[in-house]
Amino acid sequence: MDFINPLANEYCEQYSNSTPSYLKVMYEATIASHPHAHLQSSWNQGGFLAFLSQLITPTRILEIGTFTGFSTLCLGEGLKKEGEIHTIELREQDAETAMGYFTKLAPQKNITMHQGDAKEVLTKLKGPWDIVFIDADKTSYIDYYTLVLPQLNENGIIIADNVLFHGDVLQEIVTGKSAKAIQAFNEFVANDNTTQQVMLTVRDGLTLIRKNNGKIPS
C-alpha cells in the first residue's frame, strides 16, 4: 500500500529507470493474482533497492520477508559475482513462488531460501552482512534489528520498510498493533546512539541505518 499520493508515485516512476525491466512480468503477475499483492515493494521502490545495491556492491545480503521475490532480485542487482543472498519467508506458498522466480529469472545468483519463522532462522545465520532488508511482521522489527545489528558489516546498511505504516504513525494517538510496533521501532532506532539513520518518504517509508563505528553522534 502506498502512503505517498499515487499521482506522485506515478510521476516518480515516469522519471526513473533503475528497476530491472526483466522483473516486470513477475511484478505484474503478483499484482494480478496474489490476494495480498500490496505486500510487494512498489516498482519504483524496487528501483531504489537496485540502485542502492549497485552503489554498495554487496557480497552478502540478508532479507527478512521474501514475499514472492521481487525485492530479493532488486537487491541482488549489485551483488558481486561470488556473493550470496539469504532470504527468509514465513509462508510456504510464497517461498515456493519466489524460488520459482529465482530459478527462472536469476539462476546465476546464489540465493538461499529459508522458509520458517525469521527469529528462529536468524539465530542460525551468521554474518557479516552488507545489506539487511527488514520487511516482515511489524511486531518483530525490534527483535530483527537487535539480532542483525551486531552482524552488520562496518560499512553495511539496514533498510527497514513500512516505517510510516500507511500514515498511522502520524496520528496524535497511534492505534493498532502493527502501527504501535512500528512507532516503537522508530523510537528504538532513534534512541540507539550506536547507529545513525535517515528516514525517507519512499512509498510507505524506508529507514536506512548504519553503524556509527565509534563516532560520537552530534
Phi, psi and omega in degrees: 000130181275133176273321180288152178313126181306326179294324177293320178297317179296321178297315180298319179297324181298329184249025178229146180218025185273344181288128182299121186296333182292349180270358185300319182297312180293322179300311182288328178296321178295316179299320185284330191238343185270130181294342179240042185301336180296345179284344179287141173302145178291163182302315182286328175296321175301321177297322178296316179297319179295316180300314181296318179297321179293331176288321185277331187045066185289155172262326182225126181239138174239128177239128178252099185110088185280320192056235181261006169103000181299310181294327179301311183289328174295315178298330182282357184298328181258005184299133177296155185304322181269007185282174181215150177240131172246124182232142187240129179225129181287316187278125184299317182296317179295322178297319179294319178299314180299316180298325176298317178293319180299316181294320183282317190261336184218056182297340181280347181275140177271091183245125177250124178266131174245108182264120180152190181289125187298322182296325177287317181297319184297332179290343183257347181268143180243139176282200003279158180244139176269325175225133171236125179248117181257114181207058181233208183298131190291331183290349181250008184303317181296320177298314180299315182300312183290333178284322186267336184303316180296340182259008179280135177301159181306320180252018181281167178228148169256133175245118179253126183264161174064032184284353172259347177040065176061017181089358182296330181286351180275350181290151180301319175241113182280127181237163180093137185302311184290319179297318178297321180294319178293319177299317178297320178296314180301318179291322180299313180294317181299330182267002179272104184280005175270355182228165169233150188215155173224129178261132184241145178269054174268120183050252183261018177097127175233138172245128175260131186230136173220162180287149175286337180053048174089350180283141179275121182296143181283000000 
